[in-house]
Amino acid sequence: MDSIRDNLTKEDIVAYIEAELNADMDGTLSIVLVEGSRDIMLGKKLFDKNVVFYESFSGKEGLNELLEETSIMDSRVIAVRDKDYVRMDSLSDRMFVYDESCMEMMLLRNEDILQGFCSVYCREDNSCTDILYHAMRVLSPYSIARKKNEEQGLGIKFSKGFGDLVGGGAVALIDELFRRQGISDELRDLCKREADLLEVDDLYQITNGHDICRYLGCIAGEGKGRLLGEEGVRNILICSYRKEDFKKTALYRALKEYQLRFGLQYVC
């Protein structure tokens, strides 16, 4: 059985899962719904080899819709998503979240992964933790804006890049980035004030995965002047992450508890 199902419509996904659930006579099938292809890439490394992965037809909202689909509302079907800024008590008990704000921040929180990445790809004199903390701190007003956008439905698209702004100073980067997104000076200044109050643990809980990988991708290189870029950073982090690292996470513990309760097998 193919363990990955991606690029499918909602109807396709529901039909496939219905068929697989009906064919699972012993009730031990394990299905995981995820947001995107990179989640599948990581999941294939960390989950049991018999787990079947389905990529959402529409990000996090698609995951919510699928878990609410009556015909596949089954303990054998779970989902894993970025935590982002969601209220945890609003999630289904079959919805699991990465540690920290997202997949990327969960990977970067691991000291061995961060150390390995920075020592190979970052040419700065600062320590690996200082490099990451600085990146998160620079992005923090933007992270606050993302949080407000989701919680308050502000309708900001966050579609503009900022690679050309990295290295020009934190204030200049944020001011120009907010301008590019069409965000008012009033909201920008409010986000800056709130960002100043964030502690290090708060930064791990609020930093967006795309943003941190874009930022690091602009300061990390593979030699001869070639920068890694967002996808390069994310792929390296995923490839470096090990099952031993995963077993230290809250996500792993939650999955172990769930599978024990229902007699399933998602992780070893």
Secondary structure in CASP SS format (residue, H / E / C, confidence):
PFRMAT SS
TARGET T0000
AUTHOR 0000-0000-0000
METHOD secondary structure of the structure
MODEL  1
M C 1.00
D C 1.00
S C 1.00
I E 1.00
R E 1.00
D C 1.00
N C 1.00
L C 1.00
T C 1.00
K H 1.00
E H 1.00
D H 1.00
I H 1.00
V H 1.00
A H 1.00
Y H 1.00
I H 1.00
E H 1.00
A H 1.00
E H 1.00
L H 1.00
N H 1.00
A H 1.00
D C 1.00
M C 1.00
D C 1.00
G C 1.00
T C 1.00
L C 1.00
S C 1.00
I E 1.00
V E 1.00
L E 1.00
V E 1.00
E C 1.00
G C 1.00
S H 1.00
R H 1.00
D H 1.00
I H 1.00
M H 1.00
L H 1.00
G H 1.00
K H 1.00
K H 1.00
L H 1.00
F C 1.00
D C 1.00
K C 1.00
N C 1.00
V C 1.00
V E 1.00
F E 1.00
Y E 1.00
E E 1.00
S C 1.00
F C 1.00
S C 1.00
G H 1.00
K H 1.00
E H 1.00
G H 1.00
L H 1.00
N H 1.00
E H 1.00
L H 1.00
L H 1.00
E C 1.00
E C 1.00
T H 1.00
S H 1.00
I H 1.00
M C 1.00
D C 1.00
S C 1.00
R C 1.00
V E 1.00
I E 1.00
A E 1.00
V E 1.00
R E 1.00
D C 1.00
K C 1.00
D C 1.00
Y C 1.00
V C 1.00
R C 1.00
M H 1.00
D H 1.00
S H 1.00
L C 1.00
S C 1.00
D C 1.00
R C 1.00
M E 1.00
F E 1.00
V E 1.00
Y C 1.00
D C 1.00
E C 1.00
S C 1.00
C C 1.00
M H 1.00
E H 1.00
M H 1.00
M H 1.00
L H 1.00
L H 1.00
R H 1.00
N C 1.00
E H 1.00
D H 1.00
I H 1.00
L H 1.00
Q H 1.00
G H 1.00
F H 1.00
C H 1.00
S H 1.00
V H 1.00
Y H 1.00
C E 1.00
R C 1.00
E C 1.00
D C 1.00
N C 1.00
S C 1.00
C H 1.00
T H 1.00
D H 1.00
I H 1.00
L H 1.00
Y H 1.00
H H 1.00
A H 1.00
M H 1.00
R H 1.00
V H 1.00
L H 1.00
S H 1.00
P H 1.00
Y H 1.00
S H 1.00
I H 1.00
A H 1.00
R H 1.00
K H 1.00
K H 1.00
N H 1.00
E H 1.00
E H 1.00
Q H 1.00
G C 1.00
L C 1.00
G C 1.00
I C 1.00
K C 1.00
F C 1.00
S C 1.00
K C 1.00
G C 1.00
F C 1.00
G H 1.00
D H 1.00
L H 1.00
V C 1.00
G C 1.00
G C 1.00
G C 1.00
A H 1.00
V H 1.00
A H 1.00
L H 1.00
I H 1.00
D H 1.00
E H 1.00
L H 1.00
F H 1.00
R H 1.00
R H 1.00
Q C 1.00
G C 1.00
I C 1.00
S C 1.00
D H 1.00
E H 1.00
L H 1.00
R H 1.00
D H 1.00
L H 1.00
C H 1.00
K H 1.00
R H 1.00
E H 1.00
A H 1.00
D C 1.00
L C 1.00
L C 1.00
E C 1.00
V H 1.00
D H 1.00
D H 1.00
L H 1.00
Y H 1.00
Q H 1.00
I H 1.00
T C 1.00
N C 1.00
G H 1.00
H H 1.00
D H 1.00
I H 1.00
C H 1.00
R H 1.00
Y H 1.00
L H 1.00
G H 1.00
C C 1.00
I C 1.00
A E 1.00
G E 1.00
E C 1.00
G C 1.00
K C 1.00
G C 1.00
R C 1.00
L E 1.00
L C 1.00
G H 1.00
E H 1.00
E H 1.00
G H 1.00
V H 1.00
R H 1.00
N H 1.00
I H 1.00
L H 1.00
I H 1.00
C H 1.00
S H 1.00
Y C 1.00
R C 1.00
K H 1.00
E H 1.00
D H 1.00
F H 1.00
K C 1.00
K C 1.00
T C 1.00
A H 1.00
L H 1.00
Y H 1.00
R H 1.00
A H 1.00
L H 1.00
K H 1.00
E H 1.00
Y H 1.00
Q H 1.00
L H 1.00
R H 1.00
F H 1.00
G C 1.00
L C 1.00
Q C 1.00
Y C 1.00
V C 1.00
C C 1.00
END
